[in-house]
Amino acid sequence: MRIGLLTEGGYPYVGGEGGVWCDRLVRGLDGHEFDVYAFSVGQGQEDAGWVELPPQVRRVRTAPLWAAEEDGVVHGRRARRRFTEYYGELTAALCTSAEPGVTEKPGTAEADRFANALHGLAELARDEGGLVAALRSEQAVRALERACRAPGARRAAREARVSDLLTVADHLERALRPLSLDWYEEDGLGAVDLCHAASGGIAALPGLLARHFFGVPLLVTEYGVRLRTHYLTRPDASPAVRSLLAAFHGLLTAETYRAASYLVPGNAHARRWQERCGADRTKLRTIHPGLDATPFARVGEDRGEEEREKSEKRETRGKGETREHAEPHTLVWLGRVEPARDLVSLLHAFAEVRAAEPGTRLRIVGRPSGPEGEAYLGHCRALAAQLFPDEADGPHAVGRNPVSFEELGGPGAETTADVHAGATVTVLSSVVEGFPVGLIEAMFCGRATVSTDVGAVVEVIGGTGLVVPPRNPRALAEACVSLLRDPERRARLGAAARARALELFSVEQNVAAFRGLYLETVARTPVRRPALDGAGDPQPFAAPAEAHVPGHWTEPTPRAVPTWAVETPEPVTETVR
């Protein structure tokens, strides 16, 4: 099978968002061929280069979303008329669709108008060129203004000022740049058997056009729902700008969900968001992200023996050993330092833990996220110094604070596995969380966990850890103390957590799930071209049974046979600048 992998700011770029799971997927499906079509989001990303690609990646084509060069084509009268018609229909759909919101689905008329306009602009770009210049022209701004002033436009659109129109037109130009690429040819996306968009939004646009021009089935994975992100951005913009841009992304998401053969959320939280945004429930297939368990295998396998030894040491306390001679407990928090992680509540909870279990220590391991994270880290350090004065064994000894702030790569924290190896209990204190990767790493290590009930935490933990309400230091402290005082329970929960993580969140289960979904998608897709063997005879079982059952899927779609189907292609790497 030949798969067109569509990404935005991710694979194959070094450090790209979502690039790790894409790389694991491509390497795991070495029986398939991949063509990667990637959008870059900045010059720095392009300068960083690509990750090392496996041999099953036959072709890589890239295009920048942060810049676009005009092709020098000047539209004639007929092309200008076509552009005005399609762009006018698209902007009219933005201005007349229902007030955007996660519980509002675009009307059928607006959705059809938007889809037809989108396809019309793509056809104009393929036939005539010059789309980038047209989207930047005064003609586009005037078309947007007419749509906003037309009868039936929403109040927010009617109140748009000139500055608002320029802002929206500029955003639409950047978002519609993929329509002008030369990817939509028979030897490009027309030659793949399946398009897999690694996210929604702009990354899925090439997949929509491949389906429109060539009938290629589209699969969309959303580990984070892009439409929700767009609803939360531009908080300082005017109501007109927010309304029009939310309408555009809402209509684009609705068209993506309608056209996709399957939608793949990464967890139940994302699945609920997709359903609220209009996704058909019958198309949804939840596949959890796959993590590599190998770096945590040693720690996870040794955990049972460690807990047994600690249990034996504590049993000797009843035979005369003092409490001070027992091995001290350690709570570990690991992640990016930022306000959403609510380390302030964790520090207040730790004060109650120390009162109940003296000698317990807290390790906070992670780097700040940007300037806001730096300021938050400084605040947390000051709070820790206030809550926990440095301890000393005597009047002439140097004390040590029971709370340590560390970064990965330092002594005792060389890797994530090293950090979890020294943990008695791993703690997650976030008030906002998507898919908690750090929590799964702790589960791979067989650690008992205490987490706040946010995002997909409950779905990930199941019954293998303790979950408390967010922003509740007392509940967090009580859960930690209950585990610190019960080594048998810690061992039992840690073993169950490791078993659950290996079953549900490993790379192997992720790759196997996508392999099955790829085959299911292609099996349900009508034959697009004859499958012949070396002698020119039809291959047996090459056509799925659905192709012979009367219905809309048997309607012929005329198209030429791509060259790769009859000739042996050579691996090519191309870059579109």
N, C-alpha and C positions, 0 to 999 in steps of 0.2 A: 504494500500500500504506500502511496506517496501522499504525504501530509504537508500542507502549507501552514506553518506555525506563525501566527501574527502576534507581535508584541509591541508595547509602547513603553520606552524607557527601561526595558529589561533585557532579557536574553537577545543577542549574545554578548552584550556589553558587560565589562567588568563592573561588578558592584551594582548592576541594574536591579531595580525592584522586581521581585518575582523571578529573577534569573536563576536562582539556585534550584527551585523546583522544576523549572523548564529544563535545565541541564540534566537533572536526574531523570526526568521523563524521557528525554531524547536518548540518553545513554541506556536506559532500561529497555527501550523498544528498538533494539538494534536490528530487529528483523524488518523494520520499516525504513523508508527513506523520508528525509525531511528537507523541505525548502523553507528557510526562515525569512520572513518579511518583517523588518524591524524599523520602528520609528525611534529616533534619538530625541532627547529632550534638552540637550545643551551641548555647547562646544566642549566643555570639560568631559562629558561622557564619551564623546567621540575621540578625544585625545587619549583617554584611558585605554582605548582599544577593546578587543574582544577576549573572551575566555577561549581556552583551547577547545576546538570543536572536534567531535568524534567523526569517524568516516561516514556515518550514515547521514550527515548533513551535506547534501549535494550542492546547495546553492544558498547564498546569503545576499539579500538585497536590502539596502537601508535607505532611509530618507529622513531628513531633519524636520521636526515639527516646529523648531524654534526659528527657522529661516526658510525662505522659498524664493527662488529666482524665477523671474518671468521668462517665458520662452521666446519673447519678441514678436509673437503673433498679434496682429491688430484685427479685431473683428470687423467684418463688413456689416452691411445693413441687415442681412438675413440672420447672421450669427448674433448680432446685438439684439434683434427681436426675440430670438430663441432664449438668450440669456435673461432678458427682461421678463419674459413669460415664466420661466422656471424659477428664477430667484424671487419674483413677485409672489408666486404660489407658495414657495417655502416660507417667506416672511409673513404672508397672510395666515398660514397655518399657525405660526408662532403667536400672532396677535389675536386670533379667534379661538384658540384651544382653551379648554377649561382651565380655571385658575390652578396653577401647578401645586401639587402636594402629593405626599406619598400614598394617600388613599384615593386620589383622583386618577382615573385612567383617561387618556386622550380619547375624544370622540372618534367614531369610525371615519367620518368625513375628513376631519383634520389629519388623522393618521394616513389615510389614502392620499390626501393632497400632499402631505409632507413626503411620503415615499415616492410618489410620481415625480415631484420636483427634484428630489435627490437623484433619482435615476436619470432624469432629463439633463441635469447639470453634468453628470458623469458621461453621458452620451455626447453632449456638446464638447466636453474636454477631449474625448477620444476622436471625435470627427474633425474638430476645428482647431483645438488647442486654445491658448490664450485665456484659460479660466482664471489663473492667478491675477492677471492684470484686470480682468473684468470684476473680480471680487473686491479689488482695491479701488475701483473707479468711483467717480461721483454718481454714476448710473446706479450702482448698487445702493448707495446711501439714499438716493431719491426713491428707489423702489421700496426700501425699508420704511421711509417716511410715509409714502402713500399707504402702505399696509397699516401703519399705526393710526393714520387719520381716517381710514375707511370706515363706513358704517358697520357696526357689529364688532369692532375691535374692543378689547377689554379696556377698562378705565386706566389701568397702569400703563398700557401701551399708548393710549391717547395722550397721556400726560408726559410722554418722553420729550426731552429737550434735545437741542442739536448735539450737545456733548454726549448725551445718552445714546443717540443714534450712531455717532462715530465710534463709541466704545463697543456697542453691540456689533456693528458692521466689522470692526477690527477682529473681534472674537470669532465671528462667523467665518471670516477669511482664513484664520488659522485652523479652525476646526474642519473646514472643507478642503484644505490643501490636498489630502489624500485622493480626492476625486480626479486630480490632474496628473497623477502618476501614470507611468507606462507599464504598470504591473498587470493590467487587465488584458492580456493577450493570450492567444491559444498556447504559446510556449511559456507563459508565465503562470498566473493563478488558474488559467483554464486547463492546465496540464495536471493539476493535483486531483486526488480522489476525495480529499476532505480538507476543509479549512478549520483550524483550531485557533480561536482567539484566546490569548492568555488573560484577557480582561475585557470588560465591556467598554463602551464609549468609543473613542477614536480608533482604538486598536481593532475593533470589529468592523469598521467601515470597509476595508478591502474585502472582508468576507462577505459583506452584504452585496458588494458589486460583483464578486465572483459568482455568487448565487444568481444574481440578476442576469449577467451576461452568459454564463456557462452552465448554470444549474448545479454548481458544486455545493454539497451540503455543508452547513456551518454548525460548529460546536463552540460554545462560549463558556469559558470558566471564569467565575468571579469569586475569588477568595475575599475580596472586599468590594461591596456594591458601589460602582462608580457614581451612579445617580445620587446616592445618599451624600457622597462627597461633594458633588456639585451643589446640592441644596444647602450645604454648610459653608460654602466659600463665598467670597465677596460680601462680607457682612456690612462693609462701609459703603457699598454702592447704592445708588438711588433705587427706589422701588421699581422703576421702569426697567432698569438694567437687570436687576435680579429676576424680575418676572419674565422678561423675554429670554434670558439665558437659561433659566430653569425650564421654560417651555421647550426650547430647542433640545436640551439634553433629555428632557422627558420624552419628547417625540422620537429622538434617536434611539433611546433605550427601548421604547415600545416597538419600534420597527425591528430592532435587533432581536428582541424576545420573540416577535412574531415570526421572523424569518429563520431563526435558529432551529435546527432539528432537535437539539438537546441543550439544556442549560445546566451547568455544573457549579452549584454553590459548594463552598468548602466546609460549611457547618450549618446547623439549623438556624442560627441567628441570621446569616446571609440569605438563607432560603426564605425566611419570613419576609425579609426586605424585598426580595425578588417578587414574591407573591403580591406584596403591597404595591409594587411598581408595575404590576400588570402581567407578570409571567404566568403562563399556562401551567397549572400544577402537574399535568401529565408529562410535561417536557423536563421536569426537574429530576436530576440524579445527583445526590449528595456524594461527593468524594473528598475525604479529608486530605489535607496536605500530607505528603510523605516526608519524614525526617530520617536521616541516616542514624541508625542506632549503634553502629559499630564503635564510635568514639566513647560510648557510655557502657559498653558491654562489660568491661572489667569491673567498673564500679558497681554496676547492677548485680553482677554475679557474686561479688564479695560482700554485698550488703547483709545477706542473711547470716553469714558467719560473724560479721562485726556486731550485729545486734545480739546474737547469742552470748558473745564475750562480754558485752556491756551489761547484759542482764545478770550474768554470773557475778560481775564485780559489785553490782548493786545489792545482790542477795547477801553478800558478805557483810554489808553494813549492819544487818540484823545480828551478826555474830561478833560485834565489837568494833568494826571499822567506823571511823567518824565520817560525817558527810563531806568534810572538806577534802578527804582523800579520794573521793569518787571522781571519775572523769567529768569535767564540766560539759554542760550542754551548749550547743551552738545553733542559733537560728540563722538562716541564710536568705537574703533577698538578692536577686540577680536580674538586671535589666537596664534599660535606659533611664537615666535620672531626669525626670520631668514632673511637673505638677500633677499630671493625670495618674501617676503611680502612687500618689498619696503617701509619701514617706513620713509626713508629719503624723498621720494617724498611726503608722507603724511604730514610730518612736514613742508616742504616748502609750501604745499598747505594750511596748517592751518595758516601760517603767513598771507596769503592773506585773509583767512576767518576772522581773527581777525581784519584786517584793515577795512573790510566791516561791520562786526558785532562784535563790541567791547563787551567784557564780555563773549564771547563764550569760552568754555573749551573743552579740548580733553583728553579723558581717553584711555590709551593704556593698555589693560589687557591681560596678557599672560606670559608664561614662555619661556626662551630661549631654543632653540633646540641644545643641545650639546655645545662644546667649541666655534664653529663658531658663534652660536647664542649668547653666552655670550659676545664675542667681539663685535658683531653687536649691542647688547643692550647698551653696554658702549658707542659706537660711537653715538647712537641715543640720549642717555642721554646728552652727551656733546653738540650735535647739538641743542637740545631743550633749554639747558641753554644759549647757544649763541644767539639763535633766540628770546627767550622770557625771558628777565631778570625778576627776581622775582618782583611781584607787591606788593605795600603796600599802605594803605589808608593815611598814614601820615609819616612824617620824623622819627618818633620814633616807628613805627609799623613794625612787621615782615612780609615780603612779601611772596607771594605764587606763584609758577610758574603755568601758565594756562595749562600746559601739565603734567599729572600725569602718572607714570608707576606703574602698580599694578599687582598682581597675584590673581588668583581665590582662594577663601578661606579667603581673607582679609576683612576688614570692608567695607560694601557696595558692596562687590563682592563675597559673599559667594557661589553663583551659577551663571551659565550662565544667567538664567532668571533674577536674581537680577541685573546683569550688563545691560542687555537690558532694564530693567524697568526704569533705569535712563537715557536712551538715547533719545535725540531728533531725531538724525539721526545716523544710523549705517553705517560705512564706511569699504569697502574692497579695499585695494590698491595694491594687489599682481601683480607681473609680470609673475608668474607661479602658476597655480591652477588646480587641478583636478576637483573633485566634491565638491563644496563649502558648506560643512556641516554647518559651522558657519553662512553663509548667510541664509540658510533655518531656522535655529534657530531664527534668527532675524525676518524672515517672520512669523514664528509661533507666535512671540510676537507682531505682527502687526506694526512693525517698518518700516518707510520709509528708503530706502537704496540707497547709492551711491557706485557703484562698477566699477572696471576696466574690460575691455572686454578680459578676458583670460579664458581658459579651458571651462567648461560648465556653466559659469556665465550667459550668455544670455539665454541659454536653461532653467535655473532654474528661473531666474527673470521674463522672459516673458516681459510683459509691465507694471510690477508692481513696477519698480524702475528705477533709472537713471544709465546709463552705459556710461563710458568715456574711452578713450584710455589709456593704461598703460603708465607709466613714463611721465605723463603730469600733473604736479602739478596745472597749471592754469585751465585746464578743470575740474580737481577734485574740486578745490576751487569754481569755478563758479557753479557747480552742487550742492555743499553743501549749498552755500549761497542762491541759488534759493529755496531750500526746507526750509531753516531756516526762510526765509521771508514769507513763504506761508503755514500757519498751515492747511488751508482747503485742500490743495494739499497733505500735509503729511498724513493727516487723510485718505484721499481717497486712496492714494497709499498703506498705511499700511493695510487698510481693504482688499484691493484687494490682497495684498501679502499674508495675512493670509489665505484667502479663497483658493488661488492657492496652498499654501503649504499643507493645509489640504486635498485638492483633489488629489494632485499628489505625495506627499512625506511622507505620513504617513505610519506607520507600517501596518495598515489595508490594504491599497492598495497594498503594497509589498507582503504581505502574500496571499492575494486574487489572485494576478497575478501569483505567483508561484504555488498555488493550481491548477489553471486552466491549467498552462503549464505542470505540472506533469501529469494531467489526459489526456491532449492532446498527450503527448509523449507516454504514455503507450497504449493509444487507437490506435496509429499508429504503434505499435510494434507487430510483429507476436507472436502468442501464443508460449511460450517456454515450458510450462508444462500443463497438464490437470488441470482444476479447478473443483474440486469435492465438493459436499456438505457432510453433516455428514453421509448420507446413501450411499455414494460412487457414486452418480449420477452426471453427468455434471451440473454445475450451469448455469441457463439461463442467457444470455447476458454476460457471462464471456469472450467470444471470440469476439474481435472486427470484424466488417464487412470486414475490409481489409484482414483478414485471409482467406476469402473464395473467393477472387478475384484472378484469375490467374496472376502470376507475380513473380518477384524475391523474394518478401517477403514471399512466400509460400514454398520456398525451405526448406526441413527438415534439422535440425541440431541435430544430435543424441547427447543426453546427459542424464545423470541419473537424476531422480527426487530427489531434495535435501530433507534431513530429516525434515527440518522445515515445509515442505508442508504437511506432513502426521502425524507429531507428534506435541504435544504442547510444545514449547520450554520454557526454563526458562531463565530469563534475566541474561546475563553474562557480566562481565567486564574483559577484557583481556588486557594485556600490553606486547608488544614485545620489548624487549631490545636488 
